[in-house]
Amino acid sequence: MKEPSFTIGIEEEYMLVDRESRNLISQAPKTMLKECEALLVDQVSPEFLQCQIEVGTQICNSLSEARENLAYLRRTVAGVAERHNLALVAASTHPFGRPSQLEHTRKKRYNQLANDLQEVVRQLVISGMHIHVGIEDDDLRIDLMSQATYILPHILALTTSSPFWRGRNTGLKSYRISLWDGMPRTGLPDYFDSYGEYERHIAVLVKAGVIEDASKIWWDIRPSHRYSTLEMRISDVCPRLDDVLCVAAFYRCWLRMLYRLRRSNQRWRRYSLFLINENRWRAHRYGIDEGLIDFGHGTIVQFDELMDEVLELLQEDGEFFGCQQELNHMRTIVREGTSAHRQVRAYETALADGMEHEQALREVVGLLIDETLVGTEASAAWQP
């Protein structure tokens, strides 16, 4: 079997907030998307809600290339937003935004979603981050998908950025998952023995008129409908660019490690979805704080120990891709916490300093605005 290209692409959804009130906007300025499209062409698009905008990197061969491209996208969209007195937030929920105050984008696809899913989709004031890795062989892509489900809870835990919802600390590190799981065809994918078997399952829903195509399959990981990639979708959006690249390196290296096993006629053990879902819940609830279950030993392993094991396992792949620095950033995330930790700390610090509840939440939004642009400075090496 020909070795996959392992190219990488990153898609991010951002929220647009008013610079003064820090609240989500209900309607996007008509000129904003046009201005973004003029600068970024096909790398920017509207999202379901008008308070959101999506970007996608070019197909990248290295993590450094992906970093420069994503920094350029963030910097450019933030610049356009600022000219409209708006700011960009790369996080998966807004600390105090309310769905009832928002309007969806008037496009055929989104109108149909609003009609089909009703109140479920109207609650989705959430943003996600999707990472594509090039796996050109269809059957290999399905095989690696079934094995890669194991580390999806690890990825979610490293990216949590949605602790607040409607002005309250939910007690969950990724409340986005609670909302997202209300949608159909989400969660962990089933296991398939071949790409043909996967296609036959999709064909049943298409024939029944339930979906038009596989783009309406919203699993935590899926074969992309548009590209020859395996698309990871479980993660929250990370405000810090370094965290994004760390997770991208982790996912890419894990897929190559699984490919190396297959090349040697081995494979990662396929655990039941029942067990993996338990770790998914732990990541959803606790993030990196309470560890995940080691299914073989039946014990909970703390996250710093888990990351040590991961880094040892992926050493060869990190060297192959030249991304040891991005991989080692896992230890920084575990030591300093994710965005969810920083948001809660900022809120509690503001309260301790005498701020009212609403003002403290606005401080959290200010933190997110600042972090979204950290590391996005122009580089002489990058040419759009």
N, C-alpha and C positions, 0 to 999 in steps of 0.2 A: 504494500500500500504506500502510495506517495505521501510524504510527510506534509501535514497541513502547513499553510502559510503562517498561521498564528498572528495575522494582522490584527490590529485593534482599532476600535472606534468607540467613542463615548458620547452618549446622549444625555442631556440634562434639561430638566424643567425648572424654570425660575418663577418666582412670584414678584409681581410689581406692586410697590407700595407708594403711597403719597409721602413725599419727603417731610411734610410738616406734621401730619397726624400719625404717620407710621402705619396707617390702616391700609388694607388691600383696596385697590381701586375697583369700582364696579364695572366701569366701561373703559376699554383701552382707547387712547387717542387714535383717531383714524389715520394720522400720518406716521405713527410710530412704527408699525409693522412694515410699511412701505419703505421707510428710511432704513430699517434693519435689513430688509431684503436687498436694497440697493447696495449696501455695504458687504453683505454676507451671501448674497445670491441664494443657493439652495441649502445653506447651512442653518437656516432659521425658519421657524414656522409657528403659527398660532397653536394654542392648546384649547381644550374643551371650554375652560373659563377664560374670559377676557382679561382677567388679572394674571394670566400665566403666559409664558412664552417658552418655546423649546429651541434648543440648539443641538447640533450634532457635528462632531469633528469630521475631518476627512479620514479616509482610510490611512492608518498610520502603521509604519513598520517598527517603530520603537516607542518606548515610554516617553523619551525626551521630546520626540516629535508630537506625541499626543498632548504632552504638557504645554508646549508652545501654542499649539492650535487651540486648545481649550482656554488658555489664558487670553488669547486674542479674541475668542468668542465672548467670553465674560466681559472683557474690557470694552469691546465694541458695543454690545447691547447695553451695558451700564452707561456708556457715554450717551447713547441715544435716549435712554430713559431720563438721564439727568437733564437733557435739553427740554424734556417735557415735565420737569419738576417731579420726576419719579425716581425711585431707587430700586435696585435689584436685590433680591433675597434668594440665596441658594440654600433652602431648607425645606423639609417635607411637610411641615404645617406652619401656619401663621399663628403666633401666640394668642391673638384675640379676634381674628377675622370670623365673620359669621356667614354661612352659606346663603341665608335668605337675602342678603344684601348684594349678591353677585349675579352677573348675567353670563350666559354661555355664548360662545362664538357662533354667529349665524352662518354655518356651513352645513351642507347636506348631511355629511357624516355625523356631525355633532347634533344636528336636529334629530336625526334618527336615534342616536344614543339617548337623548333626553326623552324621546317618546317611548323607547323600549324599556328603559331602566327607571324612569320616573324619579322618585325621591332618593333612591339609592345613588344615582349618579349626581344628583344635586348636592349631596353631602360631600362629594369628593373634592374638597378644597385641599388637595394634597399634591405633592410633586415627587417624582421619582428620578432615579439615575439608572440608565441602562448601559451595560458594557457588552460590546460585540467582539467576539474573537473569531477569526477566519478559520473554519473547518470545512474544507471544500467537499469532502466525501460525505454523501447523505447518510449512509449507514453508520459511519464513524461518528458523525454528529449526534445521532440518536443514541449510540452506545455511550459516548462520553457524557451526554445529558443525564442518563440514568445513574452514572457513577458520581457526577458532580453535585447531585442534590445533597450529598453528605455535608458539604462545606457551606451550603447556603445560609444556615443559621450563623455560622462564624462571620460571614460577610455582613449580614444584617446587623449583628452585634457591633461590628467595627464602624458602622456608618450611621447609627441612630441620631436623628436630628428633629424628632417630632414629639417632645414631651408635653407640649401644651395644646389645648383644644378649647376654643371658645372662652378664652380667658382663665382657664383652670389648668393647674398641674395635674395631669391625668394619673401620675404614678407609674406610667409606662414610658420606656425610653423611645419606643417607636409606635405612637398611637396611629400613625398612618396605616400600619398593617391592620388594625382593628377596622378601619374604614374600608380599606381595599378589599378585605375578605368578604365584605357584603356584596361584592360584584360576582357575577357568574364566571366560571372558567378561570378562576384564580387559584393561588396556592401552589403546592408542589405538583409537578406533572406525574402522570402515571408512568409505569415502565412499559417500554415497547421493545420488541425483539428486532425490529428492523424499521427503516424509514417507510417501507411499504405498508407496514402495519399501522404506523402513525398516520399516514395519508388516508388509509381506509377509515380510520376513526373520524378524521376531519370530514371526509366525504359524506358520512352519515348525517352530520349536522348541516352541511351545505345542501344536501339533497332535501332535507326536511325544511329548508328555508330559515333555519335558526340563525345562521351566520352566512356571510357572503364568501369568506375565505379565512385562512388561518391567522390573519391579522387580528381577528376577534378572540384569539386564544391568549389570555393574559397571565399565564403561569409565571412563577418565580424565575423560571429558566425555560427557554423555548428555542426551537429552530426558528430563526428569523424567516418571515414570509417573503421579505424583499431581498435578502442577501444570503450568501453561503456562510452564515455565521451562527454561532451558538450564543444566544443573547441572554445575559444575566440581568434579571429585573427585580430582584428581591430588595435591593439596597435603598435606603433613604438617600436624599441628596446631601452631600457633604459641603458645608460652607468653605472649609479650608481645602485649597487645591492639592496640598501635599497628601491629605487623606484620600482624595479621589484617586490619585496616581498610585498610592499604596494598595488600595483595593483592586484597581485594575491590574497591577503587577501580580497580586495574590491570585486572582482569578485566572489570568493568562498562564502563569506558571503552573497552577494546579492542573489545568487542561493538558499542558505539555507533559507533566508528570504522569497523568493517566495514559497519555499516548505512549510514553516510554514503556509503561507496564504492558500495554497491549502488544507493543512491538516485541516484547520478550515473552509473549504468550502468558501474561499474567493480567490481573485486573484488580481494581479496588473492590473490597467486599460491598455488596449491595444490601444495605439495611432496609428494613421495612419502612414504609412511609409513616406508619404508626409511631415508630421510634424517632424518626427525623422530625416529625411534627412536634414532638415534645421539646426537642432542642430549639425548634423554630419559635415555640411559645416562650421559652426561656430568654431567647435573644430579644424577642418582641417586648417582653415584660421588663427584663433586667439589663438588657444590653450586655456589656462586658463585666458587670458587677458580680454575678453569682455563678459564673462558670457554666459549662455545658456537660452533658452526660457522655461518659465514655461507655459505649454500648457493650464492648467486649468485657470490661471489668465490672460494669454495673455501678460505677461511681461517678460523682461529679468532680470534674477537673477544673481548677481555676484558670482564668483566661491567660494569665501570663505564662503558665506552664503549657497551655495549648499552643500559644504562639511560638514558644521555643521549639516544640515538636514540629510545627508547620515549617518554620524556618530551616530546621535541619533537613526535613524531607525535601524541601524545594531548593536547596543550595545549588545543585547542578543546574536547575532551570533558571535560577536567578543569574548565575554566571553566564549561561547561554544567551540570555536576553540582555545582559548588562544592566540589570535593574536591582542589584543587591541593596542599594540605598533606599529605593522605594519599598522593597520588602521589609527591610529593617525598621522602617517607620512604624510598623505594627507595634513595636515596643513603645514608641512615643505615644501612640494612641492609647495603649493600655495604661501607661503611666499618667498621662495628662487628662484622659477621658475623651469622650466624643462630644460632638456639638450639644447633644442632649444634656450632658453634665454641665457644660459651660453656660447653657441657657438657664438652667435651674439655679446655678451659682449666681449669675448676674441678677436674676430676679430676687433671690433671697438677700443678696448684698444691698440691692436698691431698697428693699423693705427695711433692712437694718439701718440704712442711712436716713430713714424717715420718709421715704417716698410713699405715696398712696399706691394701691394695687394697680390702677390703670397706668400710672406713670412708670411703675416698675416694669410692666409688660412692654411699654414703649422702649425702655432701656434695652430689653432683650432684642427687640427688632433692630435697634441701633447697632448692637453687637453683631447681629447677622449681616447687616449691610456692610459693616467694616470688614468682616472676615471673608465675605464673598469676593472681595477685590484684593485680598492679600496674595501676593505672588503672581499677580497678573500684569506686572509691569512689562513694557515692550522689551523684546530681546532682539539684538542685531542679527541673531541667527535665524529668526523666523521671518518668512516672506509669505503673506497670504496669497 
